[in-house]
Amino acid sequence: MIRLESLHIRLPDFSLDNVNLDIPDGEFFVLMGPTGSGKTLLLEAIAGLMKTSSGRIFIDGREMTGQPPEKRGIGIVYQDQALFPHLTVAQNISYGLRYHRTDPEKAREHVAGLVSLLDLDRLLGRLPGNLSGGEKQRVALARALTVQPDVLLLDEPLSALDPNFRDDVRQALKALHVSTGATFLMVSHDFSDALSLADRAAVINKGKIEQVGQVEDIFKRPVSTFAADFVGMKNIFSARFNGTQAALHDLDIELARPPGNDWQHIAIRP
């Protein structure tokens, strides 16, 4: 559904370098990395909000490089929700329908389904200023999905929420992914989001993709010291390898299998 080929973005003080990603139709994919690693920049490039320097972007098999956002069939939800403060919840949710030619009856059925799934029925008459953080995020999700996009981009949707609201929105995201069948691409600085939500994930650092794969593989077999530290491996040491043995200072450690030729470190979980 989403394919990025050799994508580069050059900015005065930052760059994305040679990003290659392939996200199948219907997958829940999480792009992980610390603040300033380029996650949101990549998301905005896919949405058509950031101009690329080189490379190509494909969505559903069609090249979208250079196409405006409205031609891409994408919904986007930002960390701060960006709800219209003067519109009620119901008006916010249905706002995008005025720009899409859809059958009114089918649109009403779809919106009603989203409202029910996200438990927003009792909030429809309220203004955003009278909502909690978790409620605002659920409204933003409903608004983005009202126009039935092929792809939903999520920019750190959980980071600004209190822990009790965060779990509610995680459950809502899971339910939405199953019910809509859309492709979800979420960026996060929290590995626990990928563990609880994603099929596959990628780790990005300083504008470069460090690792892509199944979440479990990234957790158990990180390919760099950065990826290892990001997924919570705190004991990372330089080592020398000989056969199935790792030499760490004056300690020899027997490994389960021979290491790869480029191994230079050993990680020991707590």
C-alpha positions as MATLAB code, in Angstrom:
seq = 'MIRLESLHIRLPDFSLDNVNLDIPDGEFFVLMGPTGSGKTLLLEAIAGLMKTSSGRIFIDGREMTGQPPEKRGIGIVYQDQALFPHLTVAQNISYGLRYHRTDPEKAREHVAGLVSLLDLDRLLGRLPGNLSGGEKQRVALARALTVQPDVLLLDEPLSALDPNFRDDVRQALKALHVSTGATFLMVSHDFSDALSLADRAAVINKGKIEQVGQVEDIFKRPVSTFAADFVGMKNIFSARFNGTQAALHDLDIELARPPGNDWQHIAIRP';
ca = [
       0.000    0.000    0.000;
       2.843    2.419    0.882;
       6.221    2.115   -0.830;
       9.091    4.534   -0.425;
      12.035    4.246   -2.799;
      15.355    5.973   -2.038;
      13.577    8.936   -0.464;
      15.708   11.967    0.409;
      14.693   15.261    2.013;
      17.264   17.999    2.398;
      16.681   20.791    4.925;
      19.172   23.413    6.137;
      19.778   21.677    9.458;
      18.522   18.122    8.866;
      18.106   15.494    6.176;
      16.326   12.217    5.576;
      18.681    9.904    3.726;
      17.829    7.013    1.406;
      14.636    5.875    3.122;
      13.218    2.637    1.719;
      10.025    1.182    3.191;
       7.356   -1.221    1.973;
       4.126   -1.354    4.001;
       1.530   -3.864    2.718;
      -2.172   -3.151    2.398;
      -4.009   -3.339    5.733;
      -0.916   -3.454    7.945;
      -0.462   -1.574   11.216;
       3.103   -0.245   10.970;
       4.920    1.825   13.607;
       7.901    4.062   12.841;
       9.881    4.466   16.055;
      12.607    6.877   17.026;
      13.579    9.623   19.466;
      12.552   13.265   19.163;
      14.293   14.873   16.194;
      14.971   11.612   14.351;
      12.827   12.536   11.315;
       9.634   10.598   12.056;
       7.153   13.434   11.522;
       9.105   14.725    8.521;
       8.721   11.344    6.824;
       5.022   11.228    7.709;
       4.445   14.664    6.170;
       6.339   13.654    3.023;
       3.991   10.679    2.587;
       0.976   12.948    3.170;
       2.235   15.438    0.577;
       2.826   18.211    3.117;
       6.633   18.172    2.748;
       8.470   18.378   -0.563;
      10.990   15.611   -1.233;
      14.451   16.229   -2.694;
      14.621   12.905   -4.544;
      13.136    9.429   -4.491;
       9.606    8.193   -5.093;
       6.428    7.645   -3.067;
       3.833    5.050   -4.081;
       0.387    4.591   -2.517;
      -1.746    1.654   -3.605;
       0.590    1.056   -6.559;
       0.293    4.613   -7.904;
       3.178    7.054   -7.775;
       2.217   10.055   -5.656;
       5.536   11.908   -5.634;
       4.678   15.574   -6.186;
       0.905   15.048   -5.969;
      -1.037   17.376   -3.607;
      -2.377   15.934   -0.320;
      -6.011   15.782   -1.495;
      -5.056   13.418   -4.336;
      -3.406   10.817   -2.078;
      -6.353    9.201   -0.281;
      -4.745    9.753    3.109;
      -6.050   10.765    6.538;
      -3.724   12.240    9.148;
      -4.077   12.661   12.919;
      -1.641   14.952   14.716;
      -0.476   14.799   18.314;
      -2.413   17.976   19.216;
      -5.604   16.710   17.446;
      -6.133   20.097   15.637;
      -9.900   20.055   16.233;
     -11.920   23.126   15.274;
     -12.665   24.776   18.650;
     -15.869   26.530   17.464;
     -17.460   23.342   16.083;
     -19.192   20.631   18.086;
     -17.881   17.076   18.134;
     -20.506   16.056   15.551;
     -19.533   18.962   13.272;
     -15.820   18.195   13.623;
     -16.365   14.544   12.725;
     -18.429   15.280    9.624;
     -16.368   18.269    8.464;
     -14.456   16.435    5.729;
     -17.590   15.081    4.048;
     -18.342   18.457    2.462;
     -15.238   18.013    0.275;
     -15.973   14.419   -0.796;
     -18.703   13.223   -3.103;
     -20.303   10.396   -1.150;
     -23.767    8.924   -0.896;
     -25.385   10.808    2.043;
     -27.077    7.722    3.479;
     -23.917    5.607    3.333;
     -21.923    8.477    4.839;
     -24.384    8.736    7.755;
     -24.139    4.983    8.361;
     -20.353    5.105    8.293;
     -20.176    8.053   10.702;
     -22.681    6.380   13.044;
     -20.511    3.264   13.076;
     -17.397    5.273   13.930;
     -19.223    7.192   16.666;
     -20.432    3.952   18.221;
     -17.067    2.188   17.925;
     -15.222    5.101   19.536;
     -17.900    5.638   22.219;
     -18.598    9.237   21.217;
     -22.423    9.221   21.277;
     -22.738   11.228   24.498;
     -20.161   13.797   23.336;
     -21.639   14.818   19.969;
     -23.039   18.153   21.190;
     -19.938   19.251   23.103;
     -17.223   21.657   22.013;
     -13.591   20.444   22.044;
     -12.776   22.726   25.002;
     -15.013   20.556   27.176;
     -13.311   17.256   26.321;
     -10.520   15.294   27.978;
      -7.314   14.514   26.080;
      -8.424   10.971   25.341;
     -11.835   12.138   24.139;
     -10.249   14.705   21.815;
      -7.996   12.046   20.333;
     -10.947    9.726   19.677;
     -12.796   12.602   17.958;
      -9.728   13.306   15.806;
      -9.585    9.624   14.794;
     -13.273    9.637   13.846;
     -12.837   12.822   11.798;
      -9.862   11.385    9.891;
     -11.688    8.141    9.107;
     -15.034    9.699    8.145;
     -13.874   10.127    4.533;
     -12.733    6.462    4.453;
      -9.066    7.009    3.518;
      -6.962    4.126    2.235;
      -4.155    5.133    4.602;
      -4.263    6.666    8.077;
      -1.125    8.466    9.291;
      -0.807    8.966   13.052;
       1.704   11.436   14.476;
       2.424   10.438   18.101;
      -1.309   10.116   18.949;
      -0.617    8.760   22.452;
       2.322   10.818   23.677;
       0.366   13.745   25.144;
      -2.187   11.573   26.962;
      -2.337   10.620   30.630;
      -1.634    6.887   31.176;
      -5.291    6.045   31.852;
      -6.407    7.743   28.601;
      -3.508    6.232   26.635;
      -4.749    2.683   27.080;
      -8.275    3.699   26.015;
      -6.970    5.224   22.772;
      -4.730    2.192   22.133;
      -7.795   -0.035   22.363;
      -9.671    2.332   20.039;
      -6.829    2.186   17.507;
      -6.858   -1.615   17.562;
     -10.613   -1.717   17.018;
     -10.471    0.861   14.206;
      -7.710   -0.992   12.400;
      -9.695   -4.226   12.446;
     -13.017   -2.645   11.483;
     -11.822   -0.333    8.697;
      -9.156   -2.515    7.080;
      -7.150    0.648    6.327;
      -3.368    0.780    6.347;
      -2.150    2.470    9.546;
       1.256    4.148    9.781;
       1.975    5.540   13.225;
       5.084    7.342   14.454;
       6.089    7.058   18.098;
       9.042    7.530   20.426;
       7.713    4.772   22.718;
       8.577    1.148   21.932;
       5.613   -0.049   24.012;
       3.276    1.414   21.354;
       4.792   -0.903   18.754;
       4.612   -3.881   21.120;
       0.907   -3.364   21.768;
      -0.256   -2.262   18.303;
       2.026   -3.052   15.390;
       2.486   -5.971   13.025;
       5.869   -4.643   11.929;
       7.967   -1.619   12.773;
      11.039    0.374   11.821;
      13.593    2.226   13.932;
      14.807    5.586   12.607;
      17.737    7.611   13.924;
      19.120   10.924   12.619;
      17.172   10.613    9.372;
      18.245    7.052    8.570;
      16.350    3.789    8.960;
      18.309    1.552   11.335;
      16.130   -1.578   11.227;
      12.846   -2.822    9.733;
      11.034   -6.032   10.628;
       8.620   -7.836   12.896;
       8.349   -6.098   16.271;
       9.466   -9.267   18.056;
      12.559   -9.527   15.834;
      13.542   -5.915   16.533;
      13.117   -6.566   20.262;
      15.049   -9.850   20.320;
      17.570   -9.240   17.544;
      18.401   -5.527   17.192;
      20.993   -4.920   14.468;
      22.727   -1.865   15.962;
      23.629   -0.462   19.359;
      21.104    2.337   18.827;
      18.260   -0.110   18.077;
      19.282   -2.265   21.053;
      19.224    0.704   23.418;
      15.922    1.947   21.966;
      14.136   -1.347   22.701;
      15.425   -1.411   26.259;
      18.712   -3.336   26.203;
      20.705   -1.429   28.799;
      23.760   -3.721   29.128;
      25.594   -3.266   25.808;
      29.329   -3.941   25.688;
      32.069   -4.056   23.074;
      33.322   -7.622   22.698;
      35.614   -9.855   20.647;
      34.187  -13.019   19.100;
      35.739  -16.396   18.448;
      33.458  -19.197   17.316;
      30.573  -19.274   19.775;
      32.471  -17.357   22.464;
      32.366  -13.643   23.227;
      35.325  -12.169   25.117;
      34.289   -9.271   27.335;
      37.255   -7.908   29.310;
      38.336  -10.955   31.386;
      34.987  -12.725   30.975;
      34.244  -15.375   28.324;
      30.561  -15.852   27.467;
      29.236  -18.860   25.567;
      26.714  -17.868   22.871;
      23.763  -19.863   21.595;
      25.058  -19.628   18.018;
      28.056  -18.259   16.130;
      27.806  -14.491   15.611;
      27.696  -12.697   12.286;
      30.919  -11.420   10.748;
      30.103   -7.804   11.546;
      29.204   -8.280   15.222;
      31.104   -5.946   17.546;
      28.934   -5.832   20.662;
      27.128   -8.108   23.071;
      23.920   -7.189   24.916;
      22.901   -8.845   28.190;
      19.347   -8.364   29.351;
      18.767   -7.540   33.043;
];
